[in-house]
Amino acid sequence: MGTGAHPSDADREATARPAVLRILEALRRGEPELSRPYWRDDVVWLGPEGRADGPDAVVRRLGALGAGGAAWSQPVQHGAHAVLRRTGGPGAHAGGLVIETRRGLGVLVVALP
């Protein structure tokens, strides 16, 4: 990427990947608070239950997805966007998350029922 050039989708994906994988790890462990460093202060959660703003609210919403042991698919990424799909676990229901990142931190989470 040259000076002043926009990052490519490959650049955005590479920048987003570490945060996406840490968030996924926190979900799989049932410890959503471990995802806290990977959300920007202005992150927004949109889901069937409404909107929530800020990293603390996002961590609480992640916690509401269920206890540890939930099974999550590997992320599917395109540029700064990733889809995480819940595939099972105790009390599991189908659903997933779409996460948008900027500069390696999550800025938007859309919860899919």
N, C-alpha and C positions, 0 to 999 in steps of 0.2 A: 504494500500500500504506500503510495507516494504521499509527499507532504500536501496537505489540503484535499487529498482524495477521500472519497467516502469509503468506509470499510466494506469489503465484500461480504457476502453471506457466509463464506468460509471463515473469514476473520471474526465475524460476529459470533458464529457458532463456537469457535475455539475459545473466545473470551467468555462466553456464557457457560461452557461445559463444566468447569470446576464448581460453580455455584449450583448448577442443576444437579450434579452428582452428590453434592453435600446435602442438598434439600432432600433428594431421594433417600440417601442414607438415613437422615433423621426420621423420615416417614417409615422406613422399613424397621427401624429400631423402636418406633413408638415413642420417640423423644423429640417432639417438634421444637422444643426450645433450642436444640442444637442447630436449627436452621436460622436462628435470629441474626447472626452476623452476615447472612447472605441476602438480606432484604434491605432495600433503601428506606430511608426515613419516610419517604412519601409513597410507599407501596400501597396499592389499592387491591382489595379482594372483592370480586363480584361473584355472586352465586345465588342459588334459589332462596337462600335465607336473607339476602340483601347485600348491601355494601358495607365494607369495613375498611378503615384507614389506619395505616401505620403498621410497623413490624410486630408490635405486641398483639394487635388484633389478628394479624395473619397467623401468628404462632398459635393463638387460642383457637382459631378456626381449623388449623391443621390438627390440633389436638382433638377436636370434635369429630374428626374423621374416623377415629377409633383407636383402640389400644394397640400396643405392640403386637407384632406377629402378622400384621396386614401384609399381603403380598402386592407388590407393585411391579409393573413391567419396566423394562429398560426404557429410558427416554427416547422419544423420536424427536429429532431436532431439525429445524430449518432456520438458519441465521440465529437471531436472538430469541427465537421462540422454541419452546419444548412442550411436549405432551407427555404427561405421566398418567398411566392408566392403572387403576386399582383392579387387581385380578383375583382377590380372595383374602381369606383370613378370618379370624373370629368376628362374627357379626358383620361380615363384609357385605357390601352391596356394590354393584357395578358403579362405575363413575370414574372420574379422573380430574386432572388439573391441567390447564394450559398456563404456562408461565412465560412472561416476557421479561427479558433482562436488558439492562443498559450498563455498559462498562463493568460487566461482571456481577451485577447485583440485580435481584428481582425487583421489578417495578409494578407488575400487574399479575394477578392470579385470577383466573376464571375457573370456578368450580363447576364441573359437569356432573349432573345427577346420574 
